[in-house]
Amino acid sequence: MNMRNKFLNSISYSFKETTTIWHENPVFILEDVAFENKKDEFLNNNQIYLGLTDKPLIFLENLNFIDTKLKPDILIFASRHTSKTARPAFLIHSTGNWSNNVDFGGKPRDLSKTSALFHKAGFVSLKDQFALLDNPRFSLDIEVTHHGPTILDIPLIFIELGSSKQEWIIDEAGELVANAIVNSIFKYLIFKEEKNQQVGLGFGGTHYAPNFNRLVTNNDVAMSFICPKYYIQDLDEKLIEYRIKILNIVKLTFEGR
């Protein structure tokens, strides 16, 4: 499945090819959206770009924007997700490593830059699209913070379709992820304007973080990073203190202990 094709062939919005080349592929810019509410204001004040790279996203430690005019404020990585259980799922998470294990990219004991508001916007957008899906096999999950990249200077999140080749070729599922990603940008701007979300840092629970799923769903809370229970004993105090400071975190949440 080529996720880019889902963006380019959508009937809900349209992208136009630009002259910019990134990672040997043309870059596209969002040109139009189907809804009317503040559409012109949004498109006049924001530029949404779509790029493709052949490099594994978890190891993408150098964006190579030097030769382009791209200066994004936030990165959304549209990705396939794999797991041993191959559970059909739509997922969202921030990136980072709580331990010294860097088998899946990033630096040891390092967290990426992220945006809790965008994490919340992405989750809500996935949830809205998920409600329209007539396929009970799929789940909607917030994953704990894991894998790379971790050293990029731009806040990022992963939004994923999982978890095997069987799901990756489902057109409806790919379209759902693409639609959610575009809609998440609008929701992020709304959250940013409303200023009603508390930024949280989570500890405990399992990899798919069901308790944090419920917390974010039922409250004005936006999670930045989530450390699962199996890494709590390895936590780096300095790393946590630093993230609390730069993210202005006001809510520390312990779940599923």
C-alpha positions as CSV (number, residue, x, y, z in Angstrom):
1,M,0.0,0.0,0.0
2,N,1.3,3.4,-0.9
3,M,-0.2,5.8,1.6
4,R,0.7,8.8,-0.6
5,N,-1.8,7.6,-3.3
6,K,-4.6,7.8,-0.7
7,F,-3.8,11.5,-0.2
8,L,-3.5,12.3,-3.9
9,N,-6.6,10.5,-5.0
10,S,-8.9,11.7,-2.3
11,I,-12.3,13.3,-3.1
12,S,-12.3,15.2,0.2
13,Y,-9.2,17.4,-0.6
14,S,-6.7,17.9,-3.3
15,F,-2.9,18.2,-3.4
16,K,-0.9,19.9,-6.2
17,E,2.6,18.9,-7.2
18,T,5.2,21.5,-6.6
19,T,8.7,22.0,-8.1
20,T,10.3,21.1,-4.8
21,I,12.1,17.7,-4.6
22,W,12.7,16.0,-1.3
23,H,14.4,12.6,-1.0
24,E,14.3,12.3,-4.8
25,N,10.5,12.6,-4.9
26,P,8.3,15.6,-5.8
27,V,6.6,17.4,-2.9
28,F,2.9,18.2,-3.0
29,I,1.0,21.0,-1.4
30,L,-2.6,21.0,-0.1
31,E,-4.7,23.0,-2.5
32,D,-8.3,22.6,-1.6
33,V,-10.6,20.9,1.0
34,A,-14.2,19.8,0.7
35,F,-15.6,21.6,3.7
36,E,-16.3,25.3,3.8
37,N,-15.9,26.2,7.5
38,K,-12.9,28.6,7.6
39,K,-11.4,26.9,4.5
40,D,-10.1,30.0,2.9
41,E,-8.7,31.4,6.2
42,F,-6.9,28.0,6.8
43,L,-5.4,27.6,3.3
44,N,-4.3,31.3,3.2
45,N,-2.5,31.1,6.6
46,N,-1.1,27.5,6.5
47,Q,0.8,25.4,4.1
48,I,0.4,21.6,4.2
49,Y,3.0,19.6,2.4
50,L,3.1,15.9,1.4
51,G,6.4,14.2,0.9
52,L,7.6,10.7,0.3
53,T,10.8,9.0,1.3
54,D,12.1,5.5,0.6
55,K,14.0,5.6,3.9
56,P,12.6,3.7,6.9
57,L,10.8,6.4,8.9
58,I,12.0,5.1,12.3
59,F,15.6,5.7,11.2
60,L,15.0,9.1,9.5
61,E,17.4,11.2,11.6
62,N,18.2,13.7,8.9
63,L,15.3,15.4,7.0
64,N,17.6,17.0,4.4
65,F,15.6,20.2,4.1
66,I,18.6,22.3,3.3
67,D,18.1,22.2,-0.5
68,T,14.3,22.9,-0.1
69,K,12.3,25.9,1.1
70,L,10.4,23.6,3.5
71,K,10.3,24.8,7.1
72,P,7.6,22.8,8.8
73,D,6.4,23.4,12.3
74,I,5.1,19.9,12.8
75,L,5.8,16.5,11.2
76,I,3.2,13.7,10.8
77,F,4.6,10.4,9.8
78,A,2.0,8.3,8.0
79,S,3.3,4.8,8.5
80,R,2.4,1.1,8.3
81,H,2.5,-0.7,11.7
82,T,3.6,-4.2,12.4
83,S,3.2,-6.4,15.4
84,K,3.6,-10.0,16.4
85,T,-0.1,-10.4,16.9
86,A,-0.9,-8.7,13.6
87,R,-4.0,-7.0,15.2
88,P,-5.9,-4.8,12.7
89,A,-5.6,-1.3,14.2
90,F,-5.3,2.4,13.7
91,L,-2.6,3.9,16.0
92,I,-1.0,7.1,17.1
93,H,2.1,7.7,19.3
94,S,5.0,9.9,20.0
95,T,8.6,8.6,19.5
96,G,11.4,8.0,21.9
97,N,13.4,5.3,23.8
98,W,13.0,4.8,27.5
99,S,16.0,2.4,27.6
100,N,19.3,1.9,26.0
101,N,17.8,-0.4,23.3
102,V,17.9,1.4,19.9
103,D,17.1,-1.6,17.6
104,F,14.3,0.5,16.2
105,G,15.9,3.8,15.7
106,G,16.6,6.8,17.8
107,K,19.1,7.5,20.5
108,P,19.3,5.6,23.9
109,R,17.2,7.1,26.6
110,D,16.1,9.9,24.4
111,L,12.7,11.4,23.6
112,S,11.8,13.2,20.4
113,K,10.2,16.6,20.2
114,T,6.5,16.3,20.0
115,S,3.2,18.2,20.3
116,A,0.7,17.0,22.8
117,L,-2.0,19.1,21.1
118,F,-1.3,17.4,17.8
119,H,-1.3,14.0,19.5
120,K,-4.7,14.8,20.8
121,A,-5.9,16.2,17.4
122,G,-4.6,13.1,15.6
123,F,-6.4,10.8,18.0
124,V,-9.7,12.6,17.9
125,S,-9.5,12.7,14.1
126,L,-8.8,9.0,13.9
127,K,-11.7,8.4,16.3
128,D,-14.1,10.5,14.1
129,Q,-13.1,8.5,11.0
130,F,-13.1,5.2,12.9
131,A,-16.8,5.8,13.8
132,L,-17.6,5.7,10.1
133,L,-15.8,2.5,9.5
134,D,-17.9,-0.7,9.1
135,N,-15.3,-3.2,10.0
136,P,-15.4,-4.6,13.6
137,R,-12.0,-6.2,13.2
138,F,-10.1,-3.0,13.7
139,S,-9.2,-1.3,17.0
140,L,-8.2,2.3,17.7
141,D,-5.2,2.6,19.9
142,I,-2.9,5.1,21.6
143,E,0.5,3.5,21.8
144,V,3.1,4.3,24.4
145,T,6.1,6.3,23.3
146,H,8.6,4.1,21.4
147,H,11.2,3.8,18.6
148,G,12.9,6.5,16.6
149,P,13.6,9.1,15.3
150,T,14.5,11.1,18.4
151,I,16.9,13.8,17.3
152,L,14.8,15.8,14.8
153,D,14.4,19.5,15.7
154,I,10.7,19.5,14.7
155,P,7.9,18.0,16.8
156,L,6.5,14.8,15.3
157,I,4.0,12.1,15.7
158,F,3.3,8.8,14.0
159,I,-0.2,7.9,12.7
160,E,-0.3,4.3,11.6
161,L,-2.3,1.5,9.9
162,G,-1.6,-1.9,11.3
163,S,-0.7,-4.5,11.5
164,S,0.0,-6.8,8.6
165,K,-0.1,-6.9,4.7
166,Q,-3.7,-8.0,5.0
167,E,-4.8,-4.7,6.4
168,W,-2.3,-2.5,4.4
169,I,-4.1,-3.3,1.2
170,I,-7.6,-2.4,2.4
171,D,-8.5,0.8,0.5
172,E,-11.0,1.9,3.1
173,A,-8.5,1.6,5.9
174,G,-5.8,3.6,4.0
175,E,-8.3,6.3,3.2
176,L,-9.3,6.5,6.8
177,V,-5.8,7.2,7.9
178,A,-5.2,9.8,5.2
179,N,-8.5,11.6,6.0
180,A,-7.7,11.6,9.7
181,I,-4.2,13.1,9.1
182,V,-5.6,16.0,7.0
183,N,-8.4,16.6,9.5
184,S,-6.0,16.5,12.4
185,I,-4.3,19.6,11.2
186,F,-7.6,21.5,11.4
187,K,-8.4,20.1,14.8
188,Y,-4.9,21.0,16.1
189,L,-5.5,24.7,15.2
190,I,-8.8,24.6,17.0
191,F,-7.2,23.1,20.1
192,K,-4.5,25.7,19.9
193,E,-7.0,28.5,19.7
194,E,-9.3,27.2,22.5
195,K,-6.4,26.6,24.9
196,N,-8.5,24.2,27.0
197,Q,-6.3,21.1,26.9
198,Q,-4.0,20.1,29.8
199,V,-0.7,18.7,28.6
200,G,0.0,15.3,30.3
201,L,2.9,12.9,30.7
202,G,1.8,9.3,31.4
203,F,3.4,6.4,33.3
204,G,2.2,2.8,33.5
205,G,0.0,0.5,31.6
206,T,0.7,-1.7,28.6
207,H,1.9,-1.0,25.2
208,Y,-1.5,-0.1,23.7
209,A,-2.3,2.1,26.7
210,P,-6.1,1.5,27.0
211,N,-6.3,3.6,30.2
212,F,-4.8,6.6,28.5
213,N,-7.1,6.1,25.6
214,R,-10.1,6.5,27.9
215,L,-8.4,9.4,29.7
216,V,-7.9,11.4,26.5
217,T,-11.3,10.5,25.2
218,N,-13.2,11.6,28.3
219,N,-11.2,14.6,29.4
220,D,-9.6,17.8,28.1
221,V,-6.2,16.1,28.4
222,A,-3.5,15.9,25.7
223,M,-0.8,13.3,26.2
224,S,2.8,14.1,25.2
225,F,4.8,11.0,26.1
226,I,3.7,7.7,27.7
227,C,6.1,5.4,29.5
228,P,4.8,1.8,29.9
229,K,5.1,0.0,33.2
230,Y,7.9,-2.3,32.0
231,Y,10.2,0.7,31.6
232,I,9.4,2.7,34.8
233,Q,12.2,1.1,36.7
234,D,14.7,2.4,34.1
235,L,13.4,6.0,34.0
236,D,15.9,8.7,33.6
237,E,15.0,11.5,36.1
238,K,16.9,14.2,34.1
239,L,15.1,13.2,30.9
240,I,11.7,13.5,32.6
241,E,12.4,16.8,34.3
242,Y,13.6,18.3,31.0
243,R,10.5,17.3,29.1
244,I,8.2,18.6,31.9
245,K,9.9,22.0,31.6
246,I,9.9,22.4,27.8
247,L,6.4,21.0,27.3
248,N,4.9,23.0,30.2
249,I,3.4,19.8,31.4
250,V,0.8,20.4,34.1
251,K,-0.6,16.9,34.6
252,L,1.4,13.8,35.6
253,T,-0.8,10.7,35.2
254,F,-0.1,7.2,36.5
255,E,-2.3,4.5,35.0
256,G,-2.5,0.7,34.9
257,R,0.1,0.1,37.6
